[in-house]
Amino acid sequence: MDSFNITKVSEISLSYRSKVAAKDRPKITSSKDAYQLLHATWDKERIELQEQFVILLLSQSNRVLGKVLLSSGTTSGTTIDLKFIIVAAAKANAQGLILSHNHPSGNTNPSRADRDLTDKIRAACQIISVTLLDHVIVTPHDGYSSFADEGWI
């Protein structure tokens, strides 16, 4: 049996540090709540320029544990690495997840790719016992659509 040099093995650490008391975290009770929080915190320099993909990580009581910007793309699309969604959810010990991306064009209708991605993420979330609660499409000027409201989740 070969001996291993343990100094050449990387250490991997998982941690989550909240700066907000649980009682002070925003509570999401509807797609409108999610949209208002997302729109208020969206990068206003980018919302009309390029698609971005964001997730909200939620506690068992639907309090927001955190927001993660996963990707920034072009005016018509962005690429998501599913591994980062799962890692973020696990790291925060999230019980629920809300997906979101913006449509710089102002169109609130999801594309076939949006729906397919949502289905793929929902399946991955089920494996780690995280509930996918919604996918909210945010537009620059007070418009949004909710997969949950439409019955797609």
DOMAR-572827 format. One record per residue (C-alpha): residue number from 1; residue in three letters; x, y, z. Coordinates in Angstrom, 3 decimals. Layout:
N
tiro;torgu;u;v;w
NUM;ALA;X;Y;Z .
...
//
This chain:
153
tiro;torgu;u;v;w
1;MET;0.000;0.000;0.000 .
2;ASP;1.338;3.425;-0.975 .
3;SER;1.634;6.066;1.699 .
4;PHE;-0.051;9.397;1.106 .
5;ASN;1.379;12.817;1.732 .
6;ILE;-1.473;14.407;3.695 .
7;THR;-0.011;17.884;3.243 .
8;LYS;-1.069;17.668;-0.405 .
9;VAL;-4.762;17.205;0.375 .
10;SER;-6.865;20.362;0.282 .
11;GLU;-9.209;21.141;3.141 .
12;ILE;-12.788;21.958;2.214 .
13;SER;-14.846;24.015;4.618 .
14;LEU;-18.555;24.831;4.672 .
15;SER;-19.739;27.840;6.618 .
16;TYR;-22.584;30.328;6.747 .
17;ARG;-22.454;33.506;8.802 .
18;SER;-25.585;35.547;9.080 .
19;LYS;-25.359;39.224;9.947 .
20;VAL;-29.108;39.469;10.550 .
21;ALA;-31.099;38.059;13.466 .
22;ALA;-33.696;35.493;12.386 .
23;LYS;-36.595;37.691;13.524 .
24;ASP;-35.289;40.598;11.404 .
25;ARG;-34.961;38.691;8.126 .
26;PRO;-37.528;39.489;5.425 .
27;LYS;-40.327;36.921;5.219 .
28;ILE;-41.587;35.816;1.809 .
29;THR;-45.300;34.974;1.783 .
30;SER;-46.099;35.499;-1.902 .
31;SER;-44.572;35.987;-5.324 .
32;LYS;-45.179;39.710;-4.906 .
33;ASP;-43.022;39.733;-1.745 .
34;ALA;-40.263;37.901;-3.625 .
35;TYR;-40.519;40.261;-6.596 .
36;GLN;-40.427;43.399;-4.424 .
37;LEU;-37.321;42.206;-2.569 .
38;LEU;-35.604;41.091;-5.765 .
39;HIS;-36.424;44.267;-7.702 .
40;ALA;-35.343;46.511;-4.811 .
41;THR;-31.983;44.753;-4.532 .
42;TRP;-31.316;44.138;-8.240 .
43;ASP;-28.267;45.861;-9.734 .
44;LYS;-29.941;48.845;-11.443 .
45;GLU;-26.874;49.281;-13.670 .
46;ARG;-27.474;45.793;-15.143 .
47;ILE;-31.224;45.124;-15.071 .
48;GLU;-31.788;46.576;-18.571 .
49;LEU;-28.361;45.594;-19.890 .
50;GLN;-27.790;41.904;-19.275 .
51;GLU;-29.535;38.843;-17.917 .
52;GLN;-28.545;37.875;-14.407 .
53;PHE;-29.572;34.845;-12.379 .
54;VAL;-30.145;35.175;-8.646 .
55;ILE;-31.402;32.819;-5.955 .
56;LEU;-33.023;33.560;-2.625 .
57;LEU;-32.276;31.014;0.085 .
58;LEU;-35.043;30.603;2.643 .
59;SER;-35.443;29.130;6.111 .
60;GLN;-38.216;26.704;7.104 .
61;SER;-40.368;29.740;7.981 .
62;ASN;-39.639;31.396;4.599 .
63;ARG;-37.309;33.994;6.081 .
64;VAL;-34.561;35.084;3.677 .
65;LEU;-31.214;33.605;4.693 .
66;GLY;-29.436;35.239;1.793 .
67;LYS;-29.316;36.211;-1.848 .
68;VAL;-26.766;34.823;-4.301 .
69;LEU;-25.902;36.220;-7.726 .
70;LEU;-25.071;33.088;-9.715 .
71;SER;-24.357;34.495;-13.140 .
72;SER;-24.379;37.496;-15.453 .
73;GLY;-24.712;36.957;-19.176 .
74;THR;-25.719;38.770;-22.332 .
75;THR;-28.791;40.786;-23.236 .
76;SER;-30.626;37.576;-24.081 .
77;GLY;-29.309;34.836;-21.823 .
78;THR;-27.080;33.617;-19.035 .
79;THR;-25.561;30.263;-18.143 .
80;ILE;-26.209;28.534;-14.833 .
81;ASP;-24.055;25.871;-13.190 .
82;LEU;-26.424;23.734;-11.154 .
83;LYS;-23.643;22.774;-8.738 .
84;PHE;-23.460;26.347;-7.410 .
85;ILE;-27.179;26.358;-6.568 .
86;ILE;-26.867;23.106;-4.627 .
87;VAL;-23.696;24.254;-2.834 .
88;ALA;-25.291;27.580;-1.831 .
89;ALA;-28.440;25.863;-0.536 .
90;ALA;-26.405;23.327;1.439 .
91;LYS;-24.020;25.955;2.817 .
92;ALA;-26.885;28.087;4.166 .
93;ASN;-28.848;25.005;5.309 .
94;ALA;-31.736;26.405;3.266 .
95;GLN;-35.107;24.686;3.360 .
96;GLY;-36.563;26.655;0.455 .
97;LEU;-35.314;28.283;-2.707 .
98;ILE;-36.618;30.956;-5.053 .
99;LEU;-34.999;31.262;-8.460 .
100;SER;-34.982;34.544;-10.304 .
101;HIS;-33.622;36.063;-13.447 .
102;ASN;-34.310;39.270;-15.283 .
103;HIS;-35.477;39.897;-18.824 .
104;PRO;-33.863;43.163;-19.983 .
105;SER;-36.421;43.324;-22.811 .
106;GLY;-39.282;43.753;-20.328 .
107;ASN;-41.004;40.583;-21.553 .
108;THR;-42.368;38.634;-18.581 .
109;ASN;-43.008;35.406;-20.500 .
110;PRO;-40.640;32.520;-19.726 .
111;SER;-38.852;30.821;-22.588 .
112;ARG;-38.804;27.061;-23.112 .
113;ALA;-35.208;27.155;-21.822 .
114;ASP;-36.420;28.942;-18.649 .
115;ARG;-38.982;26.202;-18.020 .
116;ASP;-36.535;23.380;-18.751 .
117;LEU;-33.929;24.871;-16.409 .
118;THR;-36.531;25.235;-13.666 .
119;ASP;-37.511;21.567;-14.011 .
120;LYS;-33.851;20.514;-13.832 .
121;ILE;-33.233;22.618;-10.717 .
122;ARG;-36.430;21.346;-9.069 .
123;ALA;-35.280;17.737;-9.556 .
124;ALA;-31.864;18.510;-8.039 .
125;CYS;-33.456;20.301;-5.087 .
126;GLN;-35.654;17.293;-4.343 .
127;ILE;-32.557;15.127;-3.969 .
128;ILE;-31.217;17.344;-1.168 .
129;SER;-34.658;17.994;0.424 .
130;VAL;-34.856;21.669;-0.514 .
131;THR;-38.222;22.938;-1.752 .
132;LEU;-38.193;24.972;-4.944 .
133;LEU;-40.873;27.539;-4.135 .
134;ASP;-40.867;29.758;-7.221 .
135;HIS;-39.021;31.117;-10.231 .
136;VAL;-39.633;34.839;-10.619 .
137;ILE;-38.824;36.680;-13.843 .
138;VAL;-38.046;40.319;-13.044 .
139;THR;-38.242;43.131;-15.587 .
140;PRO;-36.744;46.632;-15.381 .
141;HIS;-40.013;48.508;-14.973 .
142;ASP;-42.428;47.026;-12.456 .
143;GLY;-43.265;43.783;-14.178 .
144;TYR;-42.750;40.196;-13.202 .
145;SER;-44.046;36.690;-13.659 .
146;SER;-44.138;33.844;-11.197 .
147;PHE;-43.891;30.180;-12.120 .
148;ALA;-45.735;29.315;-8.886 .
149;ASP;-48.617;31.713;-9.651 .
150;GLU;-48.936;30.201;-13.136 .
151;GLY;-48.983;26.648;-11.764 .
152;TRP;-45.671;25.677;-13.374 .
153;ILE;-44.113;24.727;-10.020 .
//
